[in-house]
């Protein structure tokens, strides 16, 4: 009996620790649902420490990758959420951070993908309306931009992989909204950079050994930005594969650079 109690107590301790860890990982990010006339969008939101409605805060939108598509309103926090929620970053860069979730059957960007070979063959048509998830995200951002506690001159977007593609897309669909952007291992249509090259600073990341999204996709977007008067920062990691976000999130100048950009 004593042995049973001993192991049962140990089980409860481990189980409780697991629950605590699971909740702790998402504790800063509260589960929300945005409902519009076209669809519903699940998202997580992190408010600044000691949030005060009478003050104004920067707003950061983060778009996740294809592997995190789901309807659980959790998976999108897999990459990036801990980075933005670290004590140091929350102290130095108090901001409202939003992680929306794309359903499994859709994409952030309008994209045609040939999966018969890798890296993927990707094309971005520009004559299509935005996908439902992208349209919902744009409506969500419009809604938050109207809030008195959001600094409209400090609205940012960042994304990785499919979210990097979504970052490039939302920039050309809403070129006047964002003060700066981060695109990690993404891709897009270089012709669309004409709409935001001069007005939105970008930091673009990619891994030279990326076997999912060819790093040339980011090269082409950077060239497009430069062609139309932009001055993007481009970091190409020579030994990184598709998960170049791991390296990007260790860049000490990343958030100081991002939040230093303020719309005039």
C-alpha positions in Angstrom: 0.0 0.0 0.0 2.8 2.4 0.9 4.5 1.6 -2.4 1.3 2.3 -4.3 0.9 5.6 -2.5 4.5 6.4 -3.3 4.2 5.8 -7.0 0.7 7.4 -7.2 2.1 10.5 -5.6 5.0 10.5 -8.1 2.5 10.2 -10.9 0.5 13.1 -9.7 3.6 15.2 -9.4 4.7 14.4 -12.9 1.2 14.9 -14.3 0.8 18.2 -12.5 4.2 19.4 -13.7 3.3 18.5 -17.3 0.0 20.4 -17.0 1.8 23.4 -15.5 4.4 23.4 -18.2 1.8 23.1 -20.9 -0.2 26.0 -19.5 2.9 28.0 -18.7 4.1 27.9 -22.3 0.9 29.5 -23.5 0.1 31.5 -20.3 1.0 34.9 -21.8 -1.0 34.2 -24.9 -4.8 34.3 -24.4 -7.1 32.3 -26.7 -9.5 34.5 -28.8 -11.8 34.2 -31.8 -12.4 37.0 -34.3 -15.7 36.7 -36.1 -16.5 38.6 -39.2 -19.1 38.5 -42.0 -16.8 36.1 -44.0 -15.4 33.7 -41.5 -14.0 33.1 -38.0 -10.3 33.4 -37.1 -8.8 31.8 -34.1 -5.8 33.7 -32.6 -3.7 34.1 -29.5 -2.8 37.5 -28.1 -0.2 38.6 -25.5 -0.7 42.0 -23.9 2.2 44.0 -22.3 3.0 43.6 -18.6 0.8 46.0 -16.6 -1.3 46.8 -19.6 -2.9 50.2 -19.3 -5.8 51.1 -21.7 -4.9 54.8 -21.3 -1.5 54.2 -22.9 -0.5 53.3 -26.5 1.5 50.2 -27.4 3.1 48.8 -30.6 1.3 46.0 -32.2 3.0 42.9 -33.8 1.4 40.4 -36.0 3.2 37.0 -36.4 2.2 34.6 -39.1 3.1 30.9 -38.6 4.3 28.3 -41.0 2.4 25.5 -42.8 3.2 22.8 -40.3 1.3 24.8 -37.6 -1.9 25.0 -39.5 -4.8 23.6 -37.4 -8.0 24.4 -35.7 -6.7 24.0 -32.1 -5.6 27.6 -31.5 -2.4 26.3 -30.0 -0.1 25.0 -32.7 0.7 28.4 -34.1 2.7 29.2 -30.9 5.3 26.5 -31.6 7.9 28.9 -33.1 8.4 32.5 -32.0 6.0 32.7 -29.1 8.7 32.1 -26.4 11.0 34.6 -28.1 8.5 37.4 -27.8 7.4 36.3 -24.4 10.8 36.2 -22.8 11.1 38.4 -19.7 13.9 40.5 -21.3 11.9 41.2 -24.5 8.7 41.9 -22.6 10.5 44.3 -20.4 12.5 46.1 -23.2 9.8 46.0 -25.9 6.4 46.1 -24.4 3.9 45.3 -27.2 0.7 43.6 -28.1 1.6 40.4 -30.0 -0.9 38.5 -32.1 -0.5 34.9 -33.4 -3.5 34.1 -35.7 -4.0 30.5 -36.8 -4.5 29.4 -40.4 -6.8 26.4 -41.0 -5.1 23.2 -42.2 -6.7 23.3 -45.7 -5.7 26.9 -46.5 -2.7 29.3 -46.8 -2.0 32.9 -45.8 -0.9 33.8 -49.3 -2.4 33.1 -52.7 0.1 30.5 -53.8 0.4 27.7 -56.4 2.7 25.0 -55.1 4.2 22.1 -57.1 5.2 19.4 -54.6 6.7 17.0 -57.0 10.2 18.1 -56.3 12.2 19.9 -53.6 12.8 22.8 -53.0 9.2 23.5 -53.9 8.2 25.2 -57.1 6.1 28.1 -56.0 4.2 30.7 -57.9 2.3 33.7 -56.6 -0.6 35.0 -58.8 -1.6 38.6 -58.1 -5.0 38.6 -59.8 -6.7 36.6 -57.0 -8.6 37.9 -54.0 -7.0 37.2 -50.6 -7.5 33.8 -49.1 -10.2 33.7 -46.3 -7.5 33.5 -43.6 -5.6 36.4 -45.0 -8.8 38.5 -45.4 -9.7 37.7 -41.8 -6.2 38.7 -40.6 -6.5 42.0 -42.5 -9.9 42.7 -40.9 -8.5 41.7 -37.5 -5.6 44.2 -37.9 -8.0 46.9 -39.0 -10.0 46.3 -35.9 -7.0 46.5 -33.6 -5.6 49.5 -35.4 -8.8 51.4 -34.5 -8.2 50.7 -30.8 -7.1 53.8 -28.8 -4.4 51.7 -27.0 -2.6 50.8 -30.2 0.1 53.0 -31.6 -0.9 53.3 -35.3 2.7 54.3 -36.2 4.1 51.2 -34.7 2.3 48.2 -36.3 4.6 45.4 -37.4 4.4 42.1 -39.2 6.7 39.1 -39.1 6.4 35.5 -40.4 8.2 32.3 -41.2 8.0 29.9 -44.1 4.3 30.0 -45.2 4.1 33.0 -42.8 7.0 34.7 -44.6 4.9 34.4 -47.8 2.0 35.8 -45.9 4.1 38.7 -44.7 5.1 39.7 -48.2 1.4 39.4 -49.3 -0.1 41.4 -46.5 2.5 44.1 -47.1 1.3 44.7 -50.7 -2.4 44.3 -49.8 -2.0 46.8 -46.9 1.1 48.9 -47.8 0.2 51.8 -45.6 -0.3 49.9 -42.3 3.1 48.5 -41.3 6.1 50.4 -39.9 8.5 47.5 -40.6 8.5 43.7 -41.3 10.5 40.5 -40.9 10.3 37.7 -43.4 12.0 34.4 -42.6 12.5 31.7 -45.2 9.6 33.0 -47.2 8.8 33.8 -50.8 6.6 36.1 -52.9 6.1 37.9 -56.2 8.9 40.5 -56.6 6.6 42.7 -58.7 4.4 43.4 -55.7 7.3 45.0 -53.8 6.6 48.2 -55.8 3.8 48.9 -53.4 5.8 49.0 -50.2 9.5 49.0 -51.0 10.1 52.7 -50.2 7.8 52.9 -47.2 8.3 49.6 -45.2 11.7 48.6 -44.0 12.3 44.8 -44.1 14.7 42.4 -42.7 14.7 39.2 -44.7 16.3 35.9 -43.5 16.9 32.6 -45.3 19.1 29.5 -45.0 21.4 28.7 -48.0 20.7 25.0 -47.5 16.9 25.3 -47.4 15.5 22.3 -49.2 11.9 23.4 -48.8 11.8 27.0 -49.9 14.7 27.9 -52.2 16.7 30.8 -50.8 16.6 32.3 -54.2 13.0 33.2 -53.5 14.2 35.6 -50.8 17.0 36.8 -53.1 14.4 37.7 -55.7 12.2 39.6 -53.2 15.3 41.5 -51.9 16.2 42.4 -55.5 12.6 43.6 -56.1 12.7 45.8 -53.1 16.0 47.3 -54.1 14.7 47.8 -57.7 11.8 49.9 -56.4 13.8 52.0 -54.0 13.8 49.9 -50.8 16.8 49.3 -48.6 16.2 45.8 -47.1 18.5 44.0 -44.7 19.2 40.5 -46.0 20.8 37.8 -43.8 21.6 34.5 -45.6 22.8 31.8 -43.2 25.3 29.6 -45.1 24.7 26.5 -43.0 21.1 26.8 -42.2 18.3 24.7 -43.7 14.6 25.5 -43.6 14.5 26.3 -39.9 16.4 29.5 -40.3 14.0 31.0 -37.8 16.1 29.4 -35.0 19.0 31.6 -36.0 17.0 34.6 -36.7 15.5 34.6 -33.2 19.0 34.7 -31.7 19.9 37.9 -33.6 20.5 40.5 -30.8 19.6 43.4 -33.0 16.4 42.0 -34.4 13.9 43.5 -32.0 15.8 46.8 -31.4 15.8 47.2 -35.2 12.1 46.3 -35.6 10.8 48.6 -32.9 13.1 51.5 -33.9 11.0 51.8 -37.1 8.2 54.3 -36.7 5.9 55.5 -39.4 6.2 59.2 -40.2 
